[in-house]
Amino acid sequence: MKVRFAETALAEVDEILSYIAARNLTAAKAMRDRIERATEHLASYPYSAPLTDEAGVRQKAIRHSAYVIFYMIEDGEVFVLHVWHGARRRPWEQPD
């Protein structure tokens, strides 16, 4: 299945990698590789991650990190909505 990122998800990945790179370039490259492997896994096994309490949204933990990919399956594609630190509130729980 094809994987597509929302603009917000791409911005979040850039922010995560920039933050890590400012402290440790090797760790940032490793994190980028983990994100790539997680999305490749989702392309092959899109239904493998559990659903969240938000309708149609699934969450995939990124191995060996504190980050989570939130995505939906739409029109035969994996659509990545967000890539967030697992300690943060979920995107739909953010105050207005």
Phi, psi and omega per residue, in radians:
M1 nan 2.519 3.108
K2 -1.293 2.513 3.073
V3 -1.945 2.262 3.133
R4 -2.217 2.440 -3.133
F5 -1.843 2.385 2.955
A6 -1.188 2.685 3.104
E7 -0.977 -0.684 3.138
T8 -1.119 -0.684 3.131
A9 -1.140 -0.732 3.101
L10 -1.076 -0.729 3.117
A11 -1.127 -0.690 3.124
E12 -1.137 -0.726 3.100
V13 -1.102 -0.774 3.100
D14 -1.024 -0.759 -3.139
E15 -1.114 -0.773 3.131
I16 -1.062 -0.864 -3.092
L17 -1.167 -0.648 3.096
S18 -1.132 -0.754 3.124
Y19 -1.051 -0.831 -3.120
I20 -1.185 -0.744 -3.110
A21 -1.070 -0.566 3.125
A22 -1.128 -0.365 -3.107
R23 -1.879 -0.574 -3.060
N24 -2.836 1.797 -3.080
L25 -1.097 -0.670 3.126
T26 -1.112 -0.719 3.119
A27 -1.148 -0.635 3.113
A28 -1.133 -0.740 3.100
K29 -1.109 -0.702 3.106
A30 -1.127 -0.691 3.114
M31 -1.147 -0.741 3.085
R32 -1.004 -0.758 3.120
D33 -1.118 -0.678 3.111
R34 -1.120 -0.724 3.116
I35 -1.118 -0.745 3.120
E36 -1.089 -0.781 3.127
R37 -1.105 -0.701 3.134
A38 -1.121 -0.721 -3.139
T39 -1.256 -0.592 3.042
E40 -1.091 -0.690 3.102
H41 -1.106 -0.740 3.121
L42 -1.107 -0.607 3.116
A43 -1.092 -0.646 -3.130
S44 -1.492 -0.583 -3.064
Y45 -2.318 1.178 -3.023
P46 -1.137 -0.430 -3.106
Y47 -1.671 0.148 -3.064
S48 -1.338 -0.389 -3.111
A49 -1.595 2.591 -3.100
P50 -1.262 2.682 3.020
L51 -1.282 2.626 3.039
T52 -1.643 -3.018 3.078
D53 -1.436 -0.023 3.047
E54 -1.660 2.243 -3.035
A55 -0.905 2.136 3.039
G56 1.369 -0.052 -3.096
V57 -1.683 2.274 3.099
R58 -1.934 2.796 3.112
Q59 -2.295 2.300 -3.141
K60 -2.095 2.067 3.077
A61 -1.243 2.447 3.077
I62 -1.567 2.064 -3.042
R63 -0.948 2.486 3.086
H64 0.989 0.625 3.074
S65 -2.667 3.037 3.110
A66 -1.739 0.211 -3.035
Y67 -1.775 2.685 -3.077
V68 -2.299 2.455 3.038
I69 -1.756 2.204 3.042
F70 -1.830 2.234 -3.064
Y71 -2.602 2.890 3.057
M72 -2.236 2.781 3.009
I73 -1.847 2.004 -3.064
E74 -2.321 2.280 3.036
D75 0.864 0.730 3.110
G76 1.279 0.320 3.122
E77 -2.251 2.661 2.938
V78 -1.533 2.080 -3.123
F79 -1.930 1.874 -3.110
V80 -1.379 2.087 -3.115
L81 -1.549 -0.790 -3.064
H82 -2.610 2.679 2.938
V83 -2.259 1.873 -3.014
W84 -2.216 2.733 2.984
H85 -1.147 2.381 -3.070
G86 -1.093 -0.350 -3.138
A87 -1.426 -0.233 -3.142
R88 -1.338 2.735 2.982
R89 -1.088 2.658 3.106
R90 -1.154 2.644 -3.066
P91 -0.931 -0.649 -3.110
W92 -1.402 -0.077 3.108
E93 -1.742 0.002 -3.102
Q94 -1.175 2.440 3.104
P95 -1.147 2.611 3.133
D96 -1.313 nan nan
